[in-house]
Amino acid sequence: MAILGAAPPQYGQYLKKLQKEFKAIPQLRFKRGRFIMQTLAEPAIFKSEGFNARYERQARENLTNEMARIQAR
């Protein structure tokens, strides 16, 4: 889950690899969107204090941007 809080360039590379790997599965976009919405609805994405302090802000930004891209398609 730490990848969610990675810097945008690294997170973007992760997304490209994920999309390439699962390109043949059209339901992935729906499932990914549902995962993002559920994750963003949580009061904290990361349950440990250390991960929360280190990755929470960037993870929320990454997921919010990803959800906007999914909805724009």
C-alpha positions as CSV (number, residue, x, y, z in Angstrom):
1,M,0.0,0.0,0.0
2,A,3.0,2.3,0.4
3,I,2.9,2.9,-3.4
4,L,-0.3,4.9,-2.9
5,G,1.9,7.5,-1.1
6,A,4.7,7.5,-3.6
7,A,5.8,10.7,-5.4
8,P,3.6,11.3,-8.5
9,P,6.2,10.1,-11.0
10,Q,6.7,6.8,-9.2
11,Y,2.9,6.4,-8.7
12,G,2.4,7.2,-12.4
13,Q,4.8,4.5,-13.4
14,Y,3.0,2.0,-11.1
15,L,-0.3,2.9,-12.8
16,K,1.1,2.4,-16.3
17,K,2.4,-1.0,-15.4
18,L,-1.0,-1.9,-13.7
19,Q,-2.9,-0.8,-16.8
20,K,-0.7,-2.7,-19.1
21,E,-0.9,-5.9,-17.1
22,F,-4.7,-5.8,-16.8
23,K,-5.5,-4.1,-20.2
24,A,-7.7,-7.1,-21.3
25,I,-10.0,-6.7,-18.2
26,P,-12.5,-3.9,-18.8
27,Q,-13.9,-4.3,-15.3
28,L,-10.6,-3.2,-13.8
29,R,-11.5,0.5,-14.2
30,F,-14.8,0.1,-12.4
31,K,-13.2,-2.0,-9.6
32,R,-10.3,0.5,-9.3
33,G,-12.7,3.4,-9.1
34,R,-14.7,1.6,-6.4
35,F,-11.5,0.8,-4.4
36,I,-10.4,4.5,-4.7
37,M,-13.8,5.8,-3.5
38,Q,-13.8,3.4,-0.5
39,T,-10.2,4.2,0.4
40,L,-10.8,8.0,0.2
41,A,-13.9,7.6,2.4
42,E,-11.7,6.2,5.2
43,P,-10.6,8.6,7.9
44,A,-7.1,7.3,7.5
45,I,-5.7,5.3,4.6
46,F,-2.8,4.0,6.6
47,K,-3.6,2.6,10.0
48,S,-0.1,2.9,11.4
49,E,1.0,6.2,12.7
50,G,4.3,6.2,10.9
51,F,2.8,5.3,7.5
52,N,0.0,7.8,8.1
53,A,2.5,10.6,8.9
54,R,4.7,9.7,5.9
55,Y,2.3,8.8,3.1
56,E,-1.3,9.9,3.9
57,R,-1.3,13.4,2.2
58,Q,0.4,12.2,-1.0
59,A,-1.7,9.0,-1.1
60,R,-4.9,11.1,-1.0
61,E,-3.6,13.4,-3.7
62,N,-2.6,10.4,-5.9
63,L,-6.0,8.7,-5.5
64,T,-8.0,11.9,-6.0
65,N,-6.1,12.6,-9.2
66,E,-6.5,9.0,-10.4
67,M,-10.2,9.0,-9.7
68,A,-10.5,12.2,-11.8
69,R,-8.7,10.5,-14.7
70,I,-11.0,7.5,-14.4
71,Q,-14.1,9.7,-14.4
72,A,-12.9,11.7,-17.4
73,R,-12.7,8.6,-19.6
